[in-house]
Amino acid sequence: MSRMEPIPVTLLTEPGQLVPLDADTALIRLSANSGHGHADGDTCVACAAQTDVRALLYNLLEEHRRDMRPAFTRVVVDASAVSDKTQVVAALTGRLPAQALRDHTVARMFVLVG
């Protein structure tokens, strides 16, 4: 996947929202609070790992690089279960500070389109 133009990312924010998926599309589902003993909105490392869209997008790139996943030309992120979707949008549009070098890679490789 040696692309120069960014990979488009479509964000689904409403339950039941549909977009066509094909073999060239990677799907990421962000989960809500997993219900393992804390209130919604509390800081939880386990929940944060499941909703860190930049880390999940980077993992897609790494899995492809290691031949663990086929190539993809677009990504659909289902964030319909996430209570604060503004954080997902902020992460995808560069409005959150980078936490790691992977965030810079994601910023160069992906672009929010919908």
Backbone as CSV, one residue per row, in Angstrom:
resi,resn,N_x,N_y,N_z,CA_x,CA_y,CA_z,C_x,C_y,C_z
1,MET,0.859,-1.173,0.000,0.000,0.000,0.000,0.901,1.231,0.000
2,SER,1.522,1.496,-1.110,2.371,2.672,-1.211,1.572,3.784,-1.879
3,ARG,0.833,4.490,-1.076,-0.042,5.548,-1.571,0.560,6.893,-1.214
4,MET,0.331,7.857,-2.083,0.765,9.207,-1.766,-0.407,10.029,-1.242
5,GLU,-1.610,9.788,-1.764,-2.773,10.533,-1.280,-3.322,9.836,-0.025
6,PRO,-3.901,10.614,0.884,-4.423,10.038,2.125,-5.570,9.052,1.867
7,ILE,-5.699,8.110,2.766,-6.771,7.119,2.708,-8.025,7.759,3.299
8,PRO,-9.146,7.764,2.562,-10.367,8.384,3.087,-10.983,7.572,4.227
9,VAL,-11.446,8.296,5.235,-12.114,7.702,6.393,-13.523,8.266,6.467
10,THR,-14.516,7.381,6.478,-15.912,7.772,6.654,-16.300,7.459,8.083
11,LEU,-16.900,8.419,8.762,-17.294,8.262,10.161,-18.801,8.089,10.250
12,LEU,-19.230,6.989,10.864,-20.650,6.754,11.118,-20.935,7.155,12.558
13,THR,-21.916,8.029,12.747,-22.191,8.535,14.089,-23.565,8.160,14.621
14,GLU,-24.444,7.688,13.762,-25.805,7.348,14.185,-26.027,5.841,14.097
15,PRO,-26.686,5.250,15.104,-27.004,3.822,15.026,-27.846,3.530,13.785
16,GLY,-27.526,2.447,13.108,-28.275,2.059,11.926,-27.826,2.735,10.650
17,GLN,-26.896,3.668,10.736,-26.368,4.348,9.548,-25.618,3.314,8.707
18,LEU,-25.872,3.283,7.423,-25.275,2.280,6.551,-24.426,2.918,5.464
19,VAL,-23.337,2.260,5.135,-22.521,2.615,3.977,-22.101,1.308,3.323
20,PRO,-21.920,1.314,2.012,-21.503,0.077,1.356,-20.075,-0.291,1.758
21,LEU,-19.868,-1.571,2.028,-18.537,-2.089,2.346,-18.129,-3.047,1.236
22,ASP,-16.868,-3.003,0.865,-16.365,-3.942,-0.130,-15.025,-4.476,0.356
23,ALA,-14.383,-5.286,-0.461,-13.134,-5.932,-0.061,-12.001,-4.931,0.168
24,ASP,-12.125,-3.736,-0.383,-11.083,-2.721,-0.223,-11.331,-1.785,0.966
25,THR,-12.365,-2.081,1.746,-12.733,-1.229,2.872,-12.422,-1.919,4.189
26,ALA,-11.717,-1.214,5.068,-11.476,-1.703,6.427,-12.530,-1.078,7.330
27,LEU,-13.054,-1.857,8.256,-14.082,-1.389,9.188,-13.531,-1.413,10.602
28,ILE,-13.716,-0.293,11.301,-13.352,-0.198,12.718,-14.618,0.154,13.477
29,ARG,-14.912,-0.600,14.525,-16.062,-0.294,15.391,-15.539,0.171,16.737
30,LEU,-15.913,1.401,17.093,-15.548,1.919,18.411,-16.660,1.541,19.375
31,SER,-16.284,0.929,20.469,-17.301,0.482,21.419,-17.575,1.548,22.469
32,ALA,-18.726,1.413,23.096,-19.094,2.297,24.208,-18.447,1.751,25.479
33,ASN,-18.782,2.326,26.586,-18.342,1.824,27.878,-18.594,0.322,27.923
34,SER,-17.582,-0.423,28.270,-17.708,-1.879,28.256,-18.473,-2.424,29.460
35,GLY,-18.844,-1.561,30.389,-19.651,-1.993,31.525,-18.888,-2.832,32.536
36,HIS,-17.608,-2.615,32.617,-16.839,-3.423,33.554,-16.563,-2.709,34.878
37,GLY,-17.532,-1.984,35.354,-17.435,-1.479,36.715,-17.211,0.004,36.894
38,HIS,-17.421,0.804,35.881,-17.308,2.250,36.077,-18.426,2.956,35.330
39,ALA,-18.670,4.184,35.741,-19.732,4.975,35.117,-19.285,5.482,33.758
40,ASP,-20.243,5.743,32.882,-19.937,6.330,31.582,-19.179,7.638,31.791
41,GLY,-18.166,7.847,30.988,-17.396,9.084,31.059,-16.205,9.011,31.987
42,ASP,-16.137,8.000,32.868,-14.974,7.856,33.738,-13.761,7.466,32.904
43,THR,-12.584,7.886,33.358,-11.357,7.526,32.661,-11.033,6.068,32.935
44,CYS,-10.801,5.317,31.879,-10.518,3.891,32.002,-9.550,3.515,30.886
45,VAL,-8.420,2.936,31.231,-7.403,2.584,30.246,-7.953,1.572,29.241
46,ALA,-8.713,0.589,29.721,-9.258,-0.435,28.825,-10.228,0.173,27.814
47,CYS,-11.122,1.046,28.276,-12.073,1.689,27.365,-11.355,2.629,26.405
48,ALA,-10.360,3.356,26.890,-9.618,4.284,26.043,-8.918,3.542,24.915
49,ALA,-8.395,2.361,25.183,-7.713,1.575,24.151,-8.681,1.132,23.067
50,GLN,-9.939,0.906,23.423,-10.930,0.460,22.454,-11.509,1.610,21.634
51,THR,-11.301,2.835,22.063,-11.880,3.977,21.357,-10.826,4.959,20.827
52,ASP,-9.544,4.626,20.950,-8.486,5.496,20.435,-8.380,5.281,18.929
53,VAL,-9.118,6.080,18.176,-9.220,5.876,16.734,-7.864,6.012,16.047
54,ARG,-7.007,6.893,16.543,-5.689,7.035,15.912,-4.854,5.773,16.098
55,ALA,-4.906,5.178,17.274,-4.170,3.931,17.509,-4.734,2.802,16.650
56,LEU,-6.046,2.748,16.523,-6.673,1.688,15.730,-6.346,1.840,14.246
57,LEU,-6.318,3.073,13.742,-5.940,3.300,12.343,-4.474,2.938,12.116
58,TYR,-3.632,3.288,13.049,-2.216,2.926,12.938,-2.061,1.405,12.928
59,ASN,-2.836,0.729,13.768,-2.779,-0.731,13.798,-3.163,-1.329,12.445
60,LEU,-4.145,-0.721,11.759,-4.502,-1.196,10.422,-3.291,-1.129,9.484
61,LEU,-2.583,0.002,9.522,-1.402,0.154,8.674,-0.342,-0.895,9.010
62,GLU,-0.107,-1.086,10.291,0.902,-2.053,10.722,0.514,-3.482,10.360
63,GLU,-0.755,-3.820,10.523,-1.201,-5.168,10.169,-1.014,-5.417,8.676
64,HIS,-1.277,-4.412,7.856,-1.049,-4.569,6.422,0.446,-4.695,6.128
65,ARG,1.233,-3.861,6.748,2.684,-3.893,6.534,3.268,-5.259,6.887
66,ARG,2.706,-5.908,7.887,3.195,-7.220,8.336,2.473,-8.377,7.639
67,ASP,1.733,-8.073,6.585,0.981,-9.086,5.828,-0.028,-9.841,6.696
68,MET,-0.594,-9.152,7.665,-1.617,-9.750,8.528,-3.017,-9.342,8.082
69,ARG,-3.107,-8.439,7.130,-4.391,-7.943,6.620,-4.195,-7.537,5.177
70,PRO,-5.225,-7.733,4.352,-5.101,-7.314,2.947,-5.073,-5.788,2.830
71,ALA,-4.626,-5.332,1.696,-4.592,-3.893,1.428,-6.010,-3.324,1.481
72,PHE,-6.119,-2.054,1.811,-7.409,-1.375,1.851,-7.229,0.014,1.265
73,THR,-8.305,0.527,0.662,-8.230,1.848,0.040,-9.096,2.873,0.756
74,ARG,-9.909,2.414,1.704,-10.699,3.341,2.516,-11.036,2.657,3.830
75,VAL,-11.467,3.471,4.798,-11.808,2.972,6.133,-13.148,3.551,6.535
76,VAL,-13.982,2.717,7.140,-15.228,3.168,7.749,-15.061,2.985,9.255
77,VAL,-15.293,4.064,10.009,-15.219,4.018,11.463,-16.633,4.156,12.002
78,ASP,-17.114,3.105,12.657,-18.439,3.125,13.271,-18.285,3.617,14.710
79,ALA,-18.648,4.876,14.928,-18.559,5.487,16.251,-19.951,5.713,16.832
80,SER,-20.941,4.986,16.329,-22.323,5.216,16.766,-22.546,4.878,18.236
81,ALA,-21.709,4.030,18.827,-21.871,3.667,20.237,-21.117,4.604,21.183
82,VAL,-20.277,5.463,20.643,-19.465,6.366,21.467,-20.306,7.561,21.891
83,SER,-20.266,7.884,23.186,-21.101,8.985,23.676,-20.578,10.352,23.239
84,ASP,-19.252,10.554,23.205,-18.682,11.844,22.820,-17.986,11.722,21.469
85,LYS,-18.751,11.883,20.427,-18.232,11.735,19.072,-17.310,12.891,18.679
86,THR,-17.404,14.007,19.388,-16.539,15.146,19.067,-15.073,14.791,19.277
87,GLN,-14.773,13.914,20.226,-13.387,13.488,20.452,-12.869,12.658,19.282
88,VAL,-13.740,11.852,18.697,-13.354,11.050,17.531,-13.078,11.976,16.349
89,VAL,-13.958,12.931,16.128,-13.763,13.893,15.035,-12.488,14.700,15.275
90,ALA,-12.274,15.135,16.495,-11.072,15.910,16.816,-9.808,15.098,16.541
91,ALA,-9.832,13.818,16.868,-8.670,12.958,16.620,-8.418,12.794,15.125
92,LEU,-9.490,12.691,14.346,-9.357,12.473,12.906,-9.035,13.740,12.127
93,THR,-9.240,14.886,12.731,-8.987,16.147,12.026,-7.781,16.906,12.585
94,GLY,-7.019,16.267,13.460,-5.806,16.890,13.985,-6.040,17.916,15.065
95,ARG,-7.214,17.921,15.671,-7.504,18.908,16.717,-7.127,18.418,18.108
96,LEU,-6.703,17.155,18.216,-6.182,16.646,19.486,-4.664,16.625,19.393
97,PRO,-3.978,16.972,20.475,-2.513,16.920,20.421,-2.041,15.488,20.183
98,ALA,-0.962,15.358,19.437,-0.382,14.039,19.187,0.160,13.477,20.488
99,GLN,-0.147,12.212,20.744,0.329,11.533,21.952,1.546,10.663,21.659
100,ALA,1.735,10.319,20.399,2.837,9.442,20.012,3.170,9.695,18.541
101,LEU,4.292,9.172,18.103,4.664,9.324,16.696,3.630,8.708,15.776
102,ARG,2.951,7.665,16.247,1.924,7.023,15.409,0.835,8.023,15.023
103,ASP,0.533,9.006,15.891,-0.502,9.991,15.590,-0.112,10.856,14.392
104,HIS,1.174,11.138,14.236,1.648,11.900,13.078,1.517,11.061,11.805
105,THR,1.810,9.771,11.917,1.649,8.868,10.776,0.198,8.828,10.340
106,VAL,-0.709,8.696,11.295,-2.137,8.652,10.989,-2.583,9.960,10.346
107,ALA,-2.093,11.078,10.837,-2.469,12.379,10.272,-2.043,12.495,8.807
108,ARG,-0.898,11.905,8.464,-0.423,11.949,7.077,-1.139,10.939,6.179
109,MET,-1.537,9.801,6.741,-2.034,8.689,5.935,-3.551,8.649,5.765
110,PHE,-4.300,9.343,6.633,-5.763,9.252,6.604,-6.387,10.644,6.580
111,VAL,-7.576,10.737,5.947,-8.303,12.002,5.923,-9.795,11.705,6.134
112,LEU,-10.430,12.467,7.000,-11.864,12.327,7.262,-12.640,12.895,6.088
113,VAL,-13.558,12.095,5.526,-14.296,12.536,4.348,-15.803,12.607,4.542
114,GLY,-16.326,12.049,5.597,-17.781,12.061,5.717,-18.258,12.103,7.120
